[in-house]
Amino acid sequence: MSTPNVEAVKLDELNCWRIRHGQAELLVAQQGAHILSYQVAGQPPLIWLNDEAVFKAGKSIRAGVPVCWPWFGNLARNPQSVQAMRISSEPAAPHGLVRAIDWELGGIEAEGESLKIEFLLPCPEGGLPGWPHKVDLKLSIRLDEQLHISLTSHNQGTDTVTISQALHSYFAVSDVRNVHVEGLDGLSYIETLDDWKTVTQSGDLHFTGETDRIYLDTPTQLSIVDPSWERRIELTSSGSRSAVIWNPWTERAAAFSDMADDGWQRMLCIETANVMGDVVALAPGASHTLGVSIGSKVL
Ligand SMILES: O=P(O)(O)OC[C@H]1O[C@@H](O)[C@H](O)[C@@H](O)[C@@H]1O
């Protein structure tokens, strides 16, 4: 294994690091502890760095792996126990409070054959804006033959805190219309585009239009099969029993100022999550780790 190679780079307003280790190359921003891209030599990227993503201070990035925390999506669609954690009359930002703020780089160090990168977000005194709880966050990234991401929440306060969360991974695909997702057959999902009805998945998931679904009681392994790129991306989750699968398709992508009109063809989000009945109640002193390992195999 070669020596880690770390280069500090600036993408517009954001401090980032380009890290090479073995066959892997990772680009990560300090803002949001946001993985921007991940590629293994000789393959197309696994994590998608949208060409038109915007790298501005305080603006969330539409690419890579945004961290959604301490709530996922629209707060009003979360269980009451998650909504009750927020004390504010201001509108709640979608996907929580940590994706557009700076985290601290804890360290980048070799650990045996792998390389570990750690980001910390100690909870400020009084909590985050409108969210008065004392929960420390740590995002650990480990590079070996795969990319391992884990997000640990540690309740340092004296009351139970309930959160929803997701590692909102944008995967790079040859063309979303020609890939499918395995591992979902027979699961229930919430079809957010049809009045949040609960539906049962039959067979593998193929993409023929805008998709925004919350899968429930998910297994630990899901995969994206991409015949044109002759590869299978494997996702192995831990601390999670729910996943969100999202592609904006034509009209929604065209409405985004930070995505090319045809950008939707090259991405597919599978978000390893704790949402709906899978939210996490952290007792005082308790920790929870949400994780995903990402690797690929030749088809
Ligand atoms: O535009 P945002 O806040 O990054 O969210 C993108 C998408 O994120 C997904 O997780 C949601 O399920 C979608 O409903 C949402 O549109």
Ligand as a Chemical Component Dictionary entry (heavy atoms), coordinates in Angstrom:
data_LIG
# 
_chem_comp.id                   LIG 
_chem_comp.type                 NON-POLYMER 
_chem_comp.pdbx_formal_charge   0 
_chem_comp.three_letter_code    LIG 
# 
loop_
_chem_comp_atom.comp_id 
_chem_comp_atom.atom_id 
_chem_comp_atom.alt_atom_id 
_chem_comp_atom.type_symbol 
_chem_comp_atom.charge 
_chem_comp_atom.model_Cartn_x 
_chem_comp_atom.model_Cartn_y 
_chem_comp_atom.model_Cartn_z 
_chem_comp_atom.pdbx_ordinal 
LIG O1 O1 O 0 -32.528 19.677 -2.597 1  
LIG P1 P1 P 0 -32.095 18.921 -1.341 2  
LIG O2 O2 O 0 -32.534 19.617 -0.069 3  
LIG O3 O3 O 0 -30.620 18.612 -1.361 4  
LIG O4 O4 O 0 -32.857 17.545 -1.387 5  
LIG C1 C1 C 0 -32.749 16.709 -2.485 6  
LIG C2 C2 C 0 -33.651 15.500 -2.317 7  
LIG O5 O5 O 0 -33.186 14.744 -1.240 8  
LIG C3 C3 C 0 -33.856 13.503 -1.064 9  
LIG O6 O6 O 0 -33.306 12.882 0.042  10 
LIG C4 C4 C 0 -35.304 13.731 -0.796 11 
LIG O7 O7 O 0 -35.961 12.493 -0.655 12 
LIG C5 C5 C 0 -35.898 14.542 -1.936 13 
LIG O8 O8 O 0 -37.265 14.821 -1.634 14 
LIG C6 C6 C 0 -35.114 15.832 -2.096 15 
LIG O9 O9 O 0 -35.626 16.547 -3.198 16 
# 
loop_
_chem_comp_bond.comp_id 
_chem_comp_bond.atom_id_1 
_chem_comp_bond.atom_id_2 
_chem_comp_bond.value_order 
_chem_comp_bond.pdbx_ordinal 
LIG O1 P1 DOUB 1  
LIG P1 O2 SING 2  
LIG P1 O3 SING 3  
LIG P1 O4 SING 4  
LIG O4 C1 SING 5  
LIG C1 C2 SING 6  
LIG C2 O5 SING 7  
LIG C2 C6 SING 8  
LIG O5 C3 SING 9  
LIG C3 O6 SING 10 
LIG C3 C4 SING 11 
LIG C4 O7 SING 12 
LIG C4 C5 SING 13 
LIG C5 O8 SING 14 
LIG C5 C6 SING 15 
LIG C6 O9 SING 16 
# 
